[in-house]
Amino acid sequence: MTKPFLFALAGAVLLLASATGFPAHAVNPDEILSDPVLETRAREISKGLRCLVCQNQSIDDSDAGLAQDLRILVRERLVAGDSDDAVIDFVVARYGDFVLLKPPFMLSTLALWLGPAAIAGAGLMAVFVFFRRRRVVGPAGSPQKPAPLSDDEKRRLDEILGGDDA
């Protein structure tokens, strides 16, 4: 095997290894509930709640202090006997819909839900118009077949060029 091939192979292996996601949970051992059913429910709820510090992670994955406080709060509410929905409603009442990683579809969030689709549609329309105009006009510098001259234009051209050969 050649050196360039081995370097490419090693690079591909490193790229694949780095692209593989390993789950990282920030739950501390002292937070874990002794009841496995409640712990599973707490984990599922925590995966759907946003860390207000990190904003791109769930509280289950975040190491932030506030995320730890929210994980403890979720577990306390579950131990107190609240349902999953009641726990989520309690957290949303305190922190707003922003705490949900998947906010509900409401009239006030309509632009957030439909905005990306509208922007993508406008982009596709712009690409379509660009290529349609390019096909009609042709790319810059491409040879264009000229329209044939009318009889008046031919006569005028002959006069200019002095083509009185007849």
C-alpha positions in Angstrom: 0.0 0.0 0.0 1.2 3.5 -0.7 1.7 6.2 1.9 -1.0 8.6 0.5 -3.5 5.8 0.7 -2.6 4.9 4.3 -2.9 8.6 5.3 -6.3 8.9 3.6 -7.4 5.7 5.3 -6.2 6.9 8.7 -7.9 10.2 8.1 -11.2 8.5 7.2 -11.0 6.3 10.3 -10.4 9.4 12.5 -13.2 11.3 10.9 -15.6 8.4 11.4 -14.5 8.0 15.0 -14.9 11.7 15.8 -18.4 11.8 14.1 -19.6 8.9 16.3 -21.7 10.3 19.1 -21.2 9.0 22.6 -24.0 9.8 25.0 -22.9 12.1 27.8 -25.1 12.4 30.8 -24.3 14.9 33.4 -26.5 13.3 36.1 -24.5 13.0 39.3 -24.7 9.7 41.2 -26.2 11.4 44.2 -29.1 12.7 42.1 -30.2 9.2 40.9 -33.4 7.9 42.5 -33.5 4.5 44.1 -36.7 3.6 42.3 -35.7 2.7 38.7 -39.2 3.5 37.3 -39.1 7.0 38.8 -35.5 7.5 37.6 -36.5 6.5 34.0 -39.4 8.9 34.1 -37.1 11.7 35.4 -34.6 11.0 32.6 -37.3 11.2 30.0 -38.6 14.5 31.4 -35.0 15.8 31.7 -34.3 15.0 28.0 -37.1 17.3 27.0 -36.2 20.3 29.1 -33.7 22.9 27.9 -30.8 24.0 30.1 -31.3 27.7 30.5 -27.6 28.3 30.8 -26.4 26.2 27.8 -29.6 26.7 25.8 -28.6 24.0 23.3 -28.6 21.1 25.7 -31.1 19.3 27.7 -30.8 19.4 31.5 -30.0 15.7 31.3 -26.8 16.4 29.3 -25.8 19.8 30.9 -23.2 20.2 33.6 -24.5 23.7 34.6 -25.5 24.3 38.1 -29.0 25.4 37.1 -29.5 22.2 35.1 -28.5 20.2 38.2 -31.1 22.2 40.2 -33.8 21.5 37.6 -32.9 17.8 37.5 -33.3 17.7 41.3 -36.6 19.6 41.1 -37.9 17.2 38.5 -37.0 14.2 40.8 -38.5 15.9 43.9 -41.8 16.5 42.0 -41.9 12.9 40.8 -41.2 11.5 44.3 -44.0 13.8 45.6 -46.4 11.9 43.2 -46.7 14.3 40.3 -47.4 13.0 36.9 -45.0 13.6 34.0 -47.3 16.3 32.6 -47.7 18.0 36.0 -43.9 18.1 36.4 -43.4 19.6 32.9 -46.3 22.1 33.5 -44.7 23.1 36.9 -41.3 23.8 35.2 -43.0 25.7 32.3 -45.0 27.8 34.7 -41.8 28.9 36.4 -39.5 29.4 33.3 -41.9 29.7 30.3 -42.1 27.7 27.1 -38.5 28.4 26.3 -37.5 25.7 28.8 -39.0 23.1 26.5 -36.7 21.7 23.8 -39.7 21.2 21.6 -42.0 24.2 22.3 -45.7 23.9 21.5 -47.1 25.1 18.2 -49.1 28.3 19.1 -50.0 31.4 17.2 -47.3 33.4 19.0 -44.6 30.8 17.8 -46.0 30.5 14.2 -43.1 32.5 12.7 -40.6 30.3 14.5 -42.1 27.1 13.2 -42.9 28.3 9.6 -40.0 30.8 9.2 -37.4 28.2 8.2 -39.7 26.6 5.6 -40.5 30.1 4.2 -36.9 31.0 3.9 -36.1 27.6 2.2 -39.0 28.1 -0.2 -37.8 31.6 -1.1 -34.3 30.3 -1.6 -35.5 27.5 -3.9 -37.6 30.1 -5.8 -34.6 32.4 -6.2 -32.5 29.5 -7.6 -35.3 28.5 -10.0 -35.6 32.1 -11.3 -31.8 32.4 -11.6 -31.5 29.3 -13.7 -34.5 30.0 -15.8 -33.2 33.5 -16.6 -29.8 32.0 -17.3 -31.2 29.5 -19.7 -33.1 32.2 -21.6 -30.4 34.8 -21.7 -27.4 32.5 -21.5 -24.4 32.7 -19.3 -22.1 35.7 -19.7 -19.6 35.3 -22.5 -21.4 32.4 -24.2 -21.9 32.7 -27.9 -25.4 33.7 -28.8 -27.0 33.0 -32.2 -28.0 36.5 -33.5 -31.5 37.0 -34.8 -31.7 37.2 -38.7 -31.6 40.6 -40.2 -34.7 42.1 -41.8 -34.7 43.3 -45.4 -34.4 46.9 -44.3 -31.4 46.0 -42.0 -29.7 44.1 -44.9 -30.2 47.1 -47.2 -28.9 49.6 -44.7 -25.9 47.3 -44.0 -25.1 47.1 -47.7 -25.2 51.0 -47.8 -22.8 51.3 -44.9 -20.4 48.7 -46.2 -20.6 50.1 -49.7 -21.8 46.8 -51.1 -23.3 48.1 -54.4 -22.3 44.9 -56.2 -25.5 44.7 -58.2 
